[in-house]
Amino acid sequence: MGKVKEEKKILGETRRQLILQWLKESGTPLTGAELAAKTNVSRQVIVQDISLLKARNEPIIATSQGYLYLKPAEPAQTYGRTIACSHTPEQTKEELYLLVDCGVTVKDVKIEHPVYGDLTASVMVSNRLEVDQFIAKIEATKSAYLLQLTDGTHLHTLEADSPEKLDAACRALKQAGFLIEA
C-alpha cells in the first residue's frame, strides 16, 4: 500500500495574503469553495479570512457568484443612478433582464425594513448569464428576495458607461410597470 500524501494547509496571514492576491488578480468572482481548495482549509475558514480582510478595509464584496475585489475605478467614466421599483418575486428575472439588456450593471438591492432600517444586498449582475446564476442561487438555497419583506418595493443602484443607457433602462422598467416614479 502506498502512502497517501496529505496536502499542507496554508496558514493564517500567509493564506489571507494569498487570498487577497488571487482576488486582486482575478477578473471574475472566486467562490469560497475554490479558495478553500487552493489553500487546503475549510470553506468556513475562508469565510473568516474574508471577514478579517474586510475588517482591514479591503474592498471585498460577496456576490452570488463568489468573492470579488473591487478594483480602483478605471479612468473610463461611469454613471450611477438609484431607482425605485415594485414587482412580485416571480418578476425579478424579467426586471433584471430588462436592466442588463440596456447595458446596465445592477449593483445592489435595498429595502427599508420596519425593524432593521435600511438593508442592502449585493447583486452585481451585468448580463443574462449572471442574472440566471443569481436567480438559480436564490432558488437552490430557497432564499427569499429582499423585496418580499416590503411587498415588492425596493431600490436598485445602477451603473452604466453612459447616461443614455440608464435612461433606456428606466424607460424599459416604466413600460413593464416596475418603475416607481415621483
Secondary structure, DSSP 4 states (H G I P E B T S, - for coil): -PPPPPPPPPPHHHHHHHHHHHHHH-SS-B-HHHHHHHHTS-HHHHHHHHHHHHHTT--EEEETTEEEE-PPPPSS--EEEEEEEE--GGGHHHHHHHHHHTT-EEEEEEEEETTTEEEEEEEEE-SHHHHHHHHHHHHHTTPPPGGGGGTTEEEEEEEESSHHHHHHHHHHHHHHT-B---
